[in-house]
């Protein structure tokens, strides 16, 4: 016999579970299914190939490049977003007019679409009239003659910079909220004990931001896995697939090359990589230090 409380919980959760299963679970299952077929996506003619697509795509060098770019965006982007985010948030804790102005400026990229971000940074790096290119020339900083976006290493750096510019404001806001939520009496007590600013941050502020760090890492993985629009507009996956990421490769395989079976295979690999990266991010954050202290106590 189902209790009234259980019925209430089931009734409350069932719409969300249904929507999630319909728009997330079902497409995921379909991706695994289509990955076992050779299919152009424009007809009902599908040839079963079993694991052949998985083997073929596992040996694809472009897929390896896309996966490596995704990992570098996560590791470097995640590192800079967390470090810069918590540092800037800590520096802006004094609620002055200047700190509020700086926060508003840093949040500005969040209110514009990723399409606009790609277009803005494409103009910024333009070798003829781009502000960054002209500034580098004025400072005698050597840049590639063909433009930053035309050379593989430079192009990857340009994607990373644009990604950080768009995302950093959100992480500053996130860590600011976390720091503001720390009990001020704890920080005051540490001051009375003679702890320096760095010691207070290292021993008190940083450990107490554990839940915020977990949220930040989840958002980092989500944002990195969704860089399709930025890469597509900024570099169009070039030069020579050097800035290819998983979503752009799925698009290329499915819609440009009409290989929907292989596109579904890349989608499956993307799902597995996202799960792996998410687990890795949770491992980096570690366990809740407060929970560990309560267990030891």
C-alpha positions as CSV (number, residue, x, y, z in Angstrom):
1,X,0.0,0.0,0.0
2,X,1.4,3.4,-1.1
3,X,1.4,6.0,1.7
4,X,-0.1,9.4,1.0
5,X,3.4,11.0,1.4
6,X,4.8,8.6,-1.2
7,X,1.9,9.4,-3.6
8,X,2.4,13.1,-3.1
9,X,6.2,12.8,-3.9
10,X,5.5,10.7,-7.0
11,X,2.8,13.1,-8.2
12,X,5.2,16.1,-7.6
13,X,8.2,14.5,-9.4
14,X,6.4,12.7,-12.2
15,X,6.1,15.7,-14.6
16,X,9.8,16.6,-14.2
17,X,10.8,13.0,-14.7
18,X,8.5,12.6,-17.7
19,X,9.9,15.8,-19.4
20,X,13.5,14.8,-18.6
21,X,12.9,11.3,-20.0
22,X,11.2,12.6,-23.1
23,X,13.8,15.3,-24.0
24,X,17.0,13.8,-22.5
25,X,16.6,10.1,-21.9
26,X,14.9,9.2,-25.2
27,X,17.3,11.1,-27.4
28,X,20.2,9.5,-25.6
29,X,18.8,6.0,-26.2
30,X,18.2,6.9,-29.8
31,X,21.8,8.1,-30.2
32,X,23.0,4.7,-29.0
33,X,20.6,3.0,-31.4
34,X,21.5,5.1,-34.5
35,X,25.2,4.7,-33.8
36,X,24.8,1.1,-34.8
37,X,23.7,2.0,-38.3
38,X,25.0,3.5,-41.5
39,X,22.4,6.2,-42.2
40,X,22.4,9.5,-44.1
41,X,19.5,10.9,-42.1
42,X,17.4,11.9,-45.1
43,X,15.8,8.6,-45.9
44,X,14.5,5.4,-44.2
45,X,17.3,3.3,-45.6
46,X,19.5,2.2,-42.7
47,X,22.2,-0.4,-42.8
48,X,23.0,-2.2,-39.6
49,X,26.8,-2.1,-38.9
50,X,26.9,-3.0,-35.2
51,X,30.1,-1.7,-33.5
52,X,31.8,-0.7,-36.8
53,X,31.0,3.0,-36.3
54,X,32.5,2.9,-32.8
55,X,35.7,1.3,-34.0
56,X,36.0,3.6,-37.0
57,X,35.4,6.8,-35.0
58,X,37.7,5.6,-32.2
59,X,40.5,5.7,-34.8
60,X,39.5,9.1,-36.2
61,X,42.2,11.6,-35.6
62,X,39.8,14.5,-35.8
63,X,37.7,13.0,-33.0
64,X,40.9,12.7,-31.0
65,X,41.6,16.4,-31.6
66,X,38.1,17.4,-30.6
67,X,38.3,15.4,-27.4
68,X,41.7,16.9,-26.5
69,X,40.4,20.4,-27.2
70,X,37.4,19.7,-25.0
71,X,39.7,18.5,-22.2
72,X,42.0,21.5,-22.5
73,X,39.1,23.8,-22.4
74,X,37.9,22.1,-19.2
75,X,41.2,21.9,-17.5
76,X,42.6,25.4,-18.4
77,X,39.2,27.1,-18.5
78,X,38.1,25.5,-15.2
79,X,41.3,26.4,-13.5
80,X,41.3,30.1,-14.6
81,X,37.5,30.5,-13.9
82,X,37.8,29.1,-10.4
83,X,41.1,30.9,-9.5
84,X,40.1,34.3,-11.1
85,X,36.5,34.0,-9.9
86,X,37.3,33.4,-6.3
87,X,40.1,35.9,-6.3
88,X,38.1,38.7,-7.8
89,X,35.1,37.9,-5.6
90,X,37.3,38.0,-2.5
91,X,38.7,41.4,-3.6
92,X,35.2,42.8,-4.2
93,X,33.7,41.9,-0.9
94,X,33.8,45.5,0.4
95,X,30.4,46.7,-0.8
96,X,31.6,50.0,-2.3
97,X,30.3,51.8,-5.4
98,X,33.5,50.8,-7.2
99,X,33.1,47.1,-6.4
100,X,29.5,47.1,-7.5
101,X,30.5,48.8,-10.7
102,X,33.2,46.3,-11.4
103,X,30.8,43.4,-10.8
104,X,28.2,44.9,-13.1
105,X,30.9,45.3,-15.9
106,X,32.1,41.7,-15.4
107,X,28.5,40.4,-15.6
108,X,27.8,42.3,-18.9
109,X,29.0,39.4,-21.2
110,X,26.5,37.1,-19.5
111,X,23.5,39.1,-20.8
112,X,24.6,38.9,-24.4
113,X,24.2,35.7,-26.5
114,X,27.1,33.4,-27.4
115,X,26.4,34.3,-31.0
116,X,27.3,37.9,-30.2
117,X,30.4,36.8,-28.2
118,X,31.7,34.9,-31.3
119,X,31.1,37.9,-33.6
120,X,32.7,40.4,-31.1
121,X,35.8,38.4,-30.7
122,X,36.0,37.6,-34.4
123,X,36.2,41.4,-35.0
124,X,38.6,41.8,-32.1
125,X,41.1,39.4,-33.7
126,X,40.7,40.7,-37.2
127,X,44.2,41.2,-38.6
128,X,43.2,44.4,-40.5
129,X,41.2,46.4,-38.1
130,X,40.8,44.3,-34.9
131,X,41.4,46.2,-31.6
132,X,43.5,43.4,-30.2
133,X,45.5,43.0,-33.4
134,X,46.1,46.8,-33.7
135,X,47.0,46.9,-30.0
136,X,49.6,44.1,-30.4
137,X,51.1,45.9,-33.3
138,X,51.4,49.1,-31.3
139,X,53.1,47.3,-28.5
140,X,55.4,45.4,-31.0
141,X,53.9,42.1,-30.0
142,X,54.5,39.6,-32.8
143,X,51.3,38.1,-34.2
144,X,50.9,35.7,-37.2
145,X,50.6,37.6,-40.4
146,X,47.6,35.5,-41.4
147,X,45.8,36.5,-38.2
148,X,45.5,34.9,-34.9
149,X,42.5,32.8,-36.0
150,X,44.4,31.3,-38.9
151,X,47.1,29.5,-36.8
152,X,46.2,26.5,-34.8
153,X,47.9,27.3,-31.4
154,X,46.8,30.9,-31.5
155,X,43.3,30.0,-32.6
156,X,42.9,27.7,-29.6
157,X,44.1,30.4,-27.3
158,X,41.6,32.8,-28.9
159,X,38.8,30.4,-28.2
160,X,39.9,30.0,-24.6
161,X,40.1,33.8,-24.0
162,X,36.7,34.4,-25.5
163,X,35.2,31.6,-23.4
164,X,36.7,33.0,-20.2
165,X,35.6,36.6,-21.1
166,X,32.0,35.4,-21.5
167,X,31.9,33.1,-18.4
168,X,34.0,34.8,-15.7
169,X,31.3,37.2,-14.5
170,X,29.0,34.3,-13.5
171,X,31.7,32.7,-11.4
172,X,32.6,36.0,-9.7
173,X,28.9,36.3,-8.8
174,X,28.8,32.7,-7.6
175,X,31.8,32.9,-5.4
176,X,30.7,36.4,-4.1
177,X,27.5,34.8,-2.9
178,X,29.4,32.0,-1.3
179,X,31.8,34.3,0.5
180,X,29.0,36.5,1.7
181,X,27.3,33.5,3.2
182,X,30.2,32.6,5.5
183,X,29.5,33.5,9.1
184,X,31.3,36.8,9.9
185,X,31.9,35.7,13.5
186,X,34.2,33.0,12.3
187,X,36.3,35.4,10.3
188,X,36.4,37.9,13.2
189,X,37.5,35.2,15.6
190,X,40.4,34.3,13.3
191,X,41.4,38.0,13.1
192,X,41.5,38.1,16.9
193,X,43.7,35.0,16.9
194,X,46.1,36.9,14.7
195,X,45.5,35.0,11.4
196,X,46.7,36.9,8.3
197,X,44.5,37.5,5.3
198,X,46.0,34.6,3.4
199,X,45.8,32.2,6.3
200,X,42.1,33.2,6.8
201,X,41.4,32.5,3.1
202,X,43.3,29.2,3.0
203,X,42.1,27.8,6.3
204,X,38.5,29.2,6.6
205,X,37.2,30.8,3.4
206,X,38.3,28.3,0.8
207,X,37.2,25.1,2.7
208,X,33.8,26.7,3.5
209,X,33.2,27.3,-0.2
210,X,33.1,23.5,-0.8
211,X,29.5,23.5,-2.0
212,X,30.1,26.5,-4.3
213,X,33.1,24.8,-5.8
214,X,31.1,21.8,-6.7
215,X,28.4,23.9,-8.3
216,X,31.2,25.8,-10.2
217,X,32.7,22.7,-11.5
218,X,29.4,21.3,-12.7
219,X,28.8,24.6,-14.6
220,X,32.3,24.5,-16.0
221,X,31.7,21.0,-17.5
222,X,28.3,22.1,-18.8
223,X,29.7,25.3,-20.4
224,X,32.7,23.6,-21.9
225,X,30.6,20.9,-23.5
226,X,28.4,23.5,-25.0
227,X,31.0,25.7,-26.8
228,X,29.5,24.8,-30.3
229,X,28.3,28.4,-31.1
230,X,31.5,30.0,-30.0
231,X,33.9,27.7,-32.0
232,X,31.6,27.7,-35.0
233,X,31.5,31.5,-35.3
234,X,35.0,32.3,-34.1
235,X,37.1,29.8,-36.1
236,X,34.6,27.5,-37.9
237,X,36.6,24.6,-36.3
238,X,39.7,25.7,-38.2
239,X,42.3,26.0,-39.2
240,X,42.5,22.4,-40.5
241,X,40.2,21.1,-37.6
242,X,42.6,22.5,-35.0
243,X,39.9,24.0,-32.9
244,X,37.3,21.3,-33.4
245,X,35.2,20.3,-30.4
246,X,32.8,17.5,-30.0
247,X,29.6,19.3,-30.8
248,X,31.0,21.0,-33.9
249,X,32.3,17.5,-35.1
250,X,28.8,16.1,-34.5
251,X,27.4,18.9,-36.7
252,X,30.0,18.4,-39.3
253,X,29.4,14.6,-39.5
254,X,25.7,14.8,-39.4
255,X,24.7,17.9,-41.4
256,X,27.7,18.6,-43.6
257,X,28.7,15.1,-44.5
258,X,25.3,13.4,-44.1
259,X,26.8,10.6,-41.9
260,X,24.1,10.5,-39.2
261,X,25.2,7.1,-37.9
262,X,28.7,8.4,-37.3
263,X,27.4,11.7,-35.8
264,X,25.3,9.6,-33.4
265,X,28.5,7.7,-32.5
266,X,30.3,10.9,-31.8
267,X,27.3,12.0,-29.6
268,X,27.7,8.8,-27.6
269,X,31.4,9.4,-27.2
270,X,30.5,13.0,-26.1
271,X,28.1,11.7,-23.5
272,X,30.7,9.3,-22.1
273,X,33.4,12.0,-22.1
274,X,31.0,14.4,-20.3
275,X,30.3,11.8,-17.7
276,X,34.1,11.2,-17.3
277,X,34.9,14.9,-17.1
278,X,32.1,15.5,-14.6
279,X,33.4,12.7,-12.4
280,X,36.9,14.0,-12.7
281,X,35.7,17.5,-11.7
282,X,34.0,16.1,-8.6
283,X,37.1,14.2,-7.7
284,X,39.2,17.4,-8.0
285,X,36.8,19.2,-5.6
286,X,37.0,16.4,-3.1
287,X,34.8,15.6,-0.1
288,X,33.1,18.1,2.1
289,X,35.7,19.0,4.8
290,X,32.9,19.9,7.3
291,X,31.3,16.5,6.9
292,X,34.7,14.9,7.4
293,X,35.2,16.9,10.6
294,X,31.8,15.9,12.0
295,X,32.6,12.2,11.3
296,X,36.0,12.5,13.0
297,X,34.4,14.3,16.0
